Amino acid sequence: MKNKIINLIDDAIEELDKDTIAGILEIPPKEDMGDFAFPCFQLAKIFRKAPNMIAEEIAGKIEVTKDLSKVVSMGPYVNFFVNKEIYVKEVLGKVGENYGASDIGKGKTICIDYSSPNVAKNFHVGHLRTTIIGNSLYHIFDKLGYHVERINHLGDWGTQFGKLIVAYKKWGSKEAVEEKGIPELLDLYVKFHKEAEEDDSLNDQAREWFAKMEQGDQEALSIWEWFKDISLVEYKRIYNVLNVDFDHYTGESFYRDKTNAVVKELDEKGLLKESEGAMIVDLDKYDMAPCLVTKKDGSSIYATRDLAAIFYRKNTYNFDKCIYVTGLEQKLHFAQVFKVVELMGYEWAKDQLIHVPYGLVSLEGGKLSTRSGNIVYAEDILKESVSKIKEIIEQKNPDLENKDEVAKKVGIGAIIFNDLYNQRIKDVTFTWEKIHNFDGETCPYVQYTYARAASVLRKTGITEVGEIDASLVTDETSVALLKEIERFPQIVKTAAERLEPSVVSRYVMAVAQAFNRFYHENQCNVEDENLMKARVKLVIVAKQVIKDGLELLGIQCPEQM
């Protein structure tokens, strides 16, 4: 129906294209304003007329069809009143198993670089953001038919490993590392820095061990590999809790033998300059600091490895887009790296390399059990969320089966949804009271709505409904729910275009709210079989869209709560 209205407006005015019309077509706040409204403010400059006069002219040009009961101008808007029965049939006819899916990405490849924790360091709450956002973008692009390569670019190379090897050999033990894992490695790393303040020779030893790593020394590399394996066990445990997978764990170390070719090409193309013994690419004319390529001793840094990664990915996956999900503080770094690729003569860098930045995470009230200092570890916060939800379930529904499974889905979902509910560039703050509120704009509210829909289906004994009498569900709340459901395919596309999972989370909330209004106005378990089937049909499609929407965010739905 929306597309039909867009076509009618397009026929009436030539000055705006269909995409622009689709972008500004609204759903009015009140039923007496119609079902769709087209604002004419944008046309005021073009026609040099008041928006209300333009609205009147457009309304006069549009002929009422069987799909529309009337078209009128209301101030600066053209308001469309649809034939409710036809509209209901049309929307329900669209919703099938793969509703919202598309093949617009068919034949196209997207690389998403996300999560990427530093090996031998704890996975902290900041790493959750990149992991959660990247995972959601994967699901969104996958829904649209793209082939997606999920890449975890581990921070697994650098001088810090020389320090860690020295610390391990001096103060560590195999038994302690294998028993405690990353916390033990972190303690050794902290001890190294403390001791190095008094004994600078430790730093020389660390440089020697890292040099050994770079030269391929077997002992150095085997200790480093061991540290990496221990770290990955812990990271994968967290990924398993979050239901996150990767196609590749290719960290910085993977590119260490690929950087020389990049440096050579930069030199051959006259882009390298010497600066205080180091080699840089001057980006002054682009209002950016220089991009450091090699240090004084000739060793590469992470910018060089990022350049090598870009060319490896382009040659290996032939990506149409390569997306980097990192904190806002890395904006300059990626601007520099992308500009260097462009200056090397690769035009595709302009629109195929994309940085997706996000804001900080802060914890109000901060009463979270932390293992050291002010760092909040991801595993702790996830466990605490699940534990607190379990307590709420014990109070509200002590007889619920599978309490642990439900608590996990709701507890983890609460963290993810809170992270994705606002635009990613905004800082995220939360308190347990806020994210665990079953009545607020939260994941538990949406999941409870889904469970409520599942309960309706259990009570009516109906799981599938074929054709219905559409005239029985033309009341205000039924039509309002279907208007939300109709938006789903466009929501998925918009989220992909904007690289913005919050488009989906906000939408899922709107569907849940519309469903609850419908639920309170319409009793489903009624004697009239046709009426019951018609209403249950709406429950089925709403339940499906909520589930599919939450899956795009990486969230699972419990059937009971």
Long-range contacts (C-beta under 8 A, 24 or more apart in sequence): 1-35, 1-67, 1-82, 1-86, 1-87, 1-90, 1-91, 1-486, 2-36, 2-486, 4-65, 4-67, 5-36, 5-38, 5-68, 5-80, 8-62, 8-71, 9-38, 9-58, 9-62, 9-78, 11-61, 11-62, 12-58, 12-61, 12-62, 13-43, 13-58, 15-43, 15-46, 15-47, 16-42, 16-43, 22-490, 27-483, 28-77, 28-79, 31-476, 33-74, 33-77, 33-79, 34-72, 34-74, 34-79, 34-80, 34-81, 35-80, 35-81, 35-82, 35-87, 35-479, 35-483, 36-79, 36-80, 36-82, 37-74, 37-77, 37-78, 37-79, 37-80, 38-77, 38-78, 38-79, 38-80, 39-76, 39-77, 40-76, 40-77, 40-78, 41-76, 50-76, 51-75, 51-76, 52-76, 84-474, 84-479, 85-470, 85-471, 85-474, 86-470, 87-479, 87-482, 88-470, 88-473, 88-474, 88-478, 88-479, 88-482, 89-470, 91-482, 91-483, 91-485, 91-486, 92-468, 92-470, 92-482, 92-537, 92-541, 94-486, 95-485, 95-541, 95-544, 95-545, 99-488, 99-489, 99-544, 99-545, 99-548, 100-143, 100-488, 100-489, 100-491, 100-492, 100-545, 100-548, 101-143, 101-144, 101-145, 101-492, 102-143, 102-144, 102-145, 102-489, 102-492, 102-493, 103-144, 103-145, 104-144, 104-145, 104-493, 105-141, 105-144, 105-145, 105-146, 105-147, 106-145, 106-146, 108-146, 108-147, 108-320, 109-146, 109-147, 109-148, 109-149, 109-317, 109-318, 109-319, 109-320, 110-141, 110-146, 110-147, 110-148, 110-149, 110-319, 110-320, 110-321, 110-322, 110-323, 111-148, 111-149, 111-151, 111-313, 111-317, 111-319, 111-321, 111-322, 111-323, 112-137, 112-138, 112-141, 112-148, 112-149, 112-150, 112-151, 112-323, 112-325, 113-151, 113-153, 113-309, 113-322, 113-323, 113-324, 113-325, 114-150, 114-151, 114-152, 114-324, 114-325, 115-152, 115-235, 115-239, 115-244, 115-246, 116-152, 116-153, 116-154, 116-155, 116-251, 116-326, 117-154, 117-155, 117-231, 117-235, 118-154, 118-155, 118-156, 118-160, 119-154, 119-155, 119-156, 119-161, 119-227, 119-228, 119-231, 119-232, 119-251, 120-160, 120-161, 120-164, 120-182, 120-185, 120-186, 120-189, 120-227, 120-228, 120-230, 120-231, 121-182, 121-185, 121-186, 121-189, 121-231, 122-182, 122-183, 122-186, 122-234, 122-371, 122-375, 122-377, 122-378, 123-234, 123-235, 123-238, 123-377, 123-378, 123-379, 124-375, 124-376, 124-377, 124-378, 125-361, 125-363, 125-376, 125-377, 125-378, 125-381, 126-327, 126-360, 126-361, 127-378, 128-361, 128-378, 128-381, 128-415, 128-419, 129-327, 129-358, 129-361, 129-419, 129-424, 129-428, 130-325, 130-326, 130-327, 130-358, 131-239, 131-242, 131-244, 132-242, 132-415, 132-416, 132-419, 132-420, 132-554, 133-325, 133-356, 133-358, 133-419, 133-420, 133-424, 133-501, 134-325, 135-242, 135-244, 135-554, 136-420, 136-501, 136-504, 136-552, 136-553, 136-554, 137-323, 137-325, 137-356, 137-496, 137-499, 137-501, 139-551, 139-552, 139-553, 139-554, 140-492, 140-495, 140-496, 140-501, 140-504, 140-552, 141-496, 143-492, 143-552, 144-492, 144-493, 144-496, 149-247, 149-248, 149-313, 149-317, 149-319, 150-245, 150-246, 150-247, 150-248, 151-246, 151-247, 151-248, 151-250, 151-313, 152-246, 152-248, 152-249, 152-250, 152-251, 153-250, 153-251, 153-252, 153-309, 154-228, 154-249, 154-250, 154-251, 154-252, 154-253, 155-251, 155-252, 156-228, 156-251, 156-252, 156-253, 157-251, 157-252, 157-253, 157-256, 157-305, 158-210, 158-252, 158-302, 159-206, 159-207, 159-210, 160-189, 161-209, 161-210, 161-213, 161-224, 161-227, 162-205, 162-206, 162-207, 162-208, 162-209, 162-210, 162-211, 162-213, 163-189, 163-192, 163-193, 163-196, 163-202, 163-203, 163-206, 164-188, 164-189, 164-192, 164-227, 165-206, 165-209, 165-220, 165-223, 165-224, 166-192, 166-202, 166-205, 166-206, 166-209, 167-191, 167-192, 168-223, 177-226, 177-230, 178-230, 181-230, 181-231, 181-233, 181-234, 182-230, 182-231, 182-234, 183-371, 185-227, 185-230, 185-231, 186-372, 214-256, 214-299, 234-379, 237-379, 238-378, 238-379, 238-382, 241-379, 241-382, 241-408, 241-412, 242-382, 242-412, 242-416, 242-554, 243-412, 243-554, 243-556, 244-554, 250-309, 252-302, 252-305, 254-309, 255-305, 255-308, 255-309, 255-312, 256-300, 256-305, 258-308, 258-311, 258-312, 259-300, 259-304, 259-305, 259-307, 259-308, 261-308, 262-304, 262-307, 262-308, 262-311, 263-293, 263-294, 263-300, 263-304, 265-344, 266-293, 266-340, 266-344, 269-343, 269-344, 269-345, 271-340, 271-343, 271-344, 281-336, 281-340, 281-343, 283-336, 283-339, 283-340, 286-339, 288-332, 288-335, 288-336, 288-339, 289-332, 289-336, 291-336, 291-337, 291-339, 291-340, 303-333, 303-336, 303-337, 306-333, 306-334, 306-337, 307-337, 307-340, 307-341, 310-337, 310-341, 310-349, 310-353, 314-348, 319-352, 320-352, 321-352, 321-353, 321-354, 322-352, 322-353, 322-354, 323-354, 323-356, 323-499, 324-353, 324-354, 324-355, 324-356, 325-356, 325-358, 326-355, 326-356, 326-357, 326-358, 327-357, 327-358, 327-359, 327-360, 328-357, 328-358, 328-359, 328-360, 328-425, 330-355, 330-357, 331-355, 331-357, 354-499, 356-424, 356-499, 357-424, 357-425, 358-424, 358-425, 359-424, 359-425, 359-426, 359-427, 359-428, 360-427, 360-428, 361-419, 361-427, 361-428, 361-429, 362-427, 362-428, 362-429, 363-429, 363-430, 363-431, 364-429, 364-430, 364-431, 365-431, 381-415, 382-411, 382-412, 382-415, 384-432, 385-411, 385-412, 385-414, 385-415, 385-432, 385-435, 385-436, 386-411, 386-412, 387-411, 388-432, 388-436, 389-414, 389-436, 389-444, 392-436, 392-438, 393-561, 397-561, 400-560, 400-561, 401-560, 402-558, 402-560, 405-558, 406-558, 406-560, 406-561, 409-447, 409-555, 409-556, 409-557, 409-558, 410-443, 410-444, 410-447, 410-558, 410-561, 412-555, 412-556, 413-443, 413-444, 413-447, 413-550, 413-555, 413-556, 414-442, 414-443, 414-444, 416-443, 416-553, 416-554, 416-555, 417-442, 417-443, 417-446, 417-505, 417-553, 417-555, 418-442, 418-443, 420-501, 420-502, 420-504, 420-505, 420-553, 421-502, 421-505, 421-506, 421-509, 422-502, 423-500, 423-502, 424-500, 424-501, 424-502, 441-509, 443-550, 443-555, 445-509, 445-512, 446-508, 446-509, 446-512, 446-546, 446-550, 447-550, 447-555, 447-557, 447-558, 447-561, 448-561, 449-512, 449-515, 449-516, 449-546, 450-512, 450-543, 450-546, 450-547, 450-550, 450-557, 450-558, 451-557, 451-558, 451-559, 451-560, 451-561, 452-515, 452-516, 452-519, 453-515, 453-539, 453-540, 453-542, 453-543, 453-546, 454-543, 454-559, 454-560, 455-560, 456-519, 456-524, 456-525, 456-536, 456-539, 457-536, 457-539, 457-540, 457-543, 459-524, 459-525, 460-524, 460-525, 460-532, 460-536, 462-532, 462-533, 462-536, 463-540, 464-540, 465-533, 465-536, 465-537, 465-540, 468-530, 468-533, 468-534, 468-537, 469-530, 469-534, 470-534, 472-530, 472-531, 472-534, 472-535, 473-522, 473-534, 473-535, 473-537, 473-538, 475-521, 475-522, 476-521, 477-514, 477-517, 477-518, 477-520, 477-521, 477-522, 478-518, 478-522, 478-535, 478-538, 480-514, 480-517, 480-518, 481-511, 481-514, 481-515, 481-517, 481-518, 481-538, 481-542, 482-538, 483-514, 484-510, 484-511, 484-514, 484-545, 485-511, 485-541, 485-542, 485-545, 488-545, 488-548, 488-549, 491-549, 492-552, 495-552, 501-552, 501-553, 504-549, 504-552, 504-553, 505-553, 507-549, 508-546, 508-549, 508-550, 508-553, 511-542, 511-545, 511-546, 511-549, 512-546, 514-542, 515-539, 515-542, 515-546, 518-542
